[in-house]
Amino acid sequence: MSADLTFRQPIEDDHARVLAALGPWWGGLKGEAGAKERALLVPRLYFQHFTPTSRLAERPDGTLAAFLIGFVSQTDPDTAYIHFVGVDPQLHGQGIGRSLYEWFFGQARESGVRKVKCVTSPQNAASRAYHARLGFEVSEVLPDYDGPGLDRVAFTRSLAAERA
């Protein structure tokens, strides 16, 4: 992993920086409609209310390198949820995403969490493969998971076996 990155808790002012990265990092996927969809998935409230369990990585010049937005479920305290993760495509393959996930798993374990969950679209083969490599169990396609026509694949990783 690139040793020149700084990792820190995000603040509300980071919201615009993350939104600005979503288009270029996702290669303009689905054009303007895709940009709007991604922006709706990362509202400002995550940068106001879920910062202790979220993380940013920055280069020495302060530019955004990666981020993870996650939280412990208030409904099920045994579960934590990773909502959105992004790594600058120029930095893929350097272990930055894995480092963010491992940090989150540690935070979750310290909070008494026993499992971590997240979802992606069925078409996102790279995400499905990545989560499997990280030890997540991958579900079958869940039709209409997020509403009509919004199918998802769910991931679950147990942390219980990792407790020492």
C-alpha positions as CSV (number, residue, x, y, z in Angstrom):
1,M,0.0,0.0,0.0
2,S,1.1,3.5,-0.7
3,A,2.9,4.8,2.5
4,D,2.4,8.4,1.6
5,L,-1.3,8.4,2.3
6,T,-2.9,10.0,5.4
7,F,-6.0,8.4,6.8
8,R,-8.5,10.4,8.9
9,Q,-12.1,10.7,10.0
10,P,-14.2,12.7,7.4
11,I,-15.8,16.0,8.3
12,E,-18.9,17.6,6.8
13,D,-16.8,19.8,4.4
14,D,-15.5,16.6,2.8
15,H,-18.9,15.8,1.3
16,A,-18.4,18.0,-1.8
17,R,-14.9,16.4,-2.4
18,V,-16.3,12.9,-2.3
19,L,-19.2,13.8,-4.6
20,A,-16.7,15.4,-7.1
21,A,-14.8,12.1,-7.2
22,L,-17.8,9.9,-7.9
23,G,-18.0,10.7,-11.6
24,P,-14.4,10.4,-12.6
25,W,-13.7,7.4,-10.3
26,W,-16.7,5.5,-11.8
27,G,-15.7,6.5,-15.3
28,G,-18.9,8.5,-16.0
29,L,-20.9,5.3,-15.7
30,K,-24.5,5.9,-16.9
31,G,-23.7,9.6,-17.7
32,E,-25.5,12.4,-15.9
33,A,-28.2,10.0,-14.6
34,G,-25.5,7.8,-13.0
35,A,-23.8,10.8,-11.5
36,K,-27.1,11.9,-9.9
37,E,-27.8,8.4,-8.7
38,R,-24.4,8.1,-7.0
39,A,-24.8,11.5,-5.4
40,L,-28.1,10.4,-4.0
41,L,-26.4,7.4,-2.5
42,V,-23.9,9.6,-0.6
43,P,-25.9,12.4,1.0
44,R,-24.4,15.0,3.4
45,L,-26.0,13.3,6.4
46,Y,-23.2,10.6,6.3
47,F,-20.7,13.3,6.8
48,Q,-22.7,14.8,9.7
49,H,-23.7,11.6,11.6
50,F,-21.5,8.7,10.7
51,T,-18.0,10.0,10.7
52,P,-16.5,8.0,13.6
53,T,-17.0,4.8,11.6
54,S,-16.0,6.3,8.3
55,R,-12.6,7.1,6.8
56,L,-10.8,9.1,4.1
57,A,-7.4,8.7,2.6
58,E,-5.5,11.7,1.2
59,R,-2.4,12.1,-0.8
60,P,0.4,14.5,0.6
61,D,-1.1,17.3,-1.5
62,G,-4.4,16.9,0.2
63,T,-6.3,15.3,-2.8
64,L,-8.7,12.6,-2.1
65,A,-7.4,9.0,-2.6
66,A,-10.1,6.9,-1.1
67,F,-13.0,6.8,1.3
68,L,-15.3,4.4,3.2
69,I,-18.7,5.4,4.6
70,G,-20.0,2.9,7.2
71,F,-21.8,2.7,10.5
72,V,-23.0,0.3,13.2
73,S,-26.7,-0.5,12.9
74,Q,-29.0,1.1,15.5
75,T,-31.6,-1.6,14.8
76,D,-29.2,-4.5,15.1
77,P,-26.1,-3.7,17.2
78,D,-24.5,-7.0,16.2
79,T,-24.3,-5.7,12.6
80,A,-22.3,-3.0,10.9
81,Y,-22.9,-1.7,7.4
82,I,-20.5,-0.5,4.8
83,H,-22.5,1.9,2.7
84,F,-20.1,3.3,0.1
85,V,-16.4,2.8,-0.7
86,G,-14.3,4.4,-3.4
87,V,-10.7,4.3,-4.4
88,D,-9.1,6.5,-7.1
89,P,-8.7,4.1,-10.0
90,Q,-5.0,5.2,-10.4
91,L,-4.5,3.6,-7.0
92,H,-6.3,0.3,-7.5
93,G,-4.3,-2.8,-6.6
94,Q,-2.3,-1.1,-3.9
95,G,-4.2,-2.4,-0.9
96,I,-5.9,0.9,0.0
97,G,-9.4,-0.5,-0.2
98,R,-8.4,-3.5,1.8
99,S,-6.8,-1.2,4.4
100,L,-10.1,0.8,4.7
101,Y,-12.1,-2.4,5.1
102,E,-9.7,-3.9,7.7
103,W,-9.9,-0.6,9.7
104,F,-13.7,-0.7,9.6
105,F,-13.7,-4.4,10.7
106,G,-11.5,-3.4,13.7
107,Q,-13.8,-0.5,14.6
108,A,-16.8,-2.8,14.3
109,R,-15.2,-5.5,16.5
110,E,-14.4,-2.9,19.2
111,S,-18.1,-1.9,19.2
112,G,-19.1,-5.6,19.8
113,V,-20.3,-6.1,16.2
114,R,-20.4,-9.7,15.0
115,K,-21.0,-9.2,11.3
116,V,-20.6,-6.6,8.5
117,K,-22.9,-6.3,5.6
118,C,-23.0,-4.3,2.3
119,V,-24.7,-4.5,-1.1
120,T,-24.0,-3.8,-4.7
121,S,-25.8,-4.1,-8.1
122,P,-25.7,-7.5,-9.7
123,Q,-23.9,-6.0,-12.7
124,N,-20.9,-4.9,-10.6
125,A,-18.8,-8.0,-11.2
126,A,-15.7,-6.4,-9.9
127,S,-17.3,-5.5,-6.5
128,R,-18.7,-9.0,-6.2
129,A,-15.3,-10.6,-6.8
130,Y,-13.6,-8.1,-4.5
131,H,-15.9,-8.7,-1.6
132,A,-15.6,-12.5,-2.0
133,R,-11.8,-12.1,-1.8
134,L,-12.2,-10.1,1.4
135,G,-14.1,-13.1,3.0
136,F,-17.7,-11.9,2.5
137,E,-20.4,-14.4,1.7
138,V,-22.1,-13.4,-1.5
139,S,-25.9,-13.8,-1.9
140,E,-27.9,-14.6,-5.0
141,V,-29.4,-11.7,-6.8
142,L,-32.1,-10.1,-4.6
143,P,-34.9,-8.9,-6.9
144,D,-36.3,-5.4,-6.2
145,Y,-34.2,-5.1,-3.1
146,D,-34.0,-1.3,-3.2
147,G,-37.3,-0.9,-5.1
148,P,-38.8,-1.9,-8.4
149,G,-36.1,-2.9,-10.8
150,L,-33.3,-2.1,-8.3
151,D,-31.9,-5.6,-7.7
152,R,-28.9,-6.1,-5.4
153,V,-26.4,-8.7,-4.3
154,A,-25.8,-8.7,-0.5
155,F,-22.5,-9.4,1.2
156,T,-22.1,-10.6,4.8
157,R,-18.8,-11.2,6.7
158,S,-18.8,-12.7,10.1
159,L,-16.4,-11.1,12.6
160,A,-17.2,-13.5,15.4
161,A,-14.5,-16.1,14.4
162,E,-11.9,-13.3,14.3
163,R,-12.2,-12.5,18.0
164,A,-9.3,-13.6,20.1
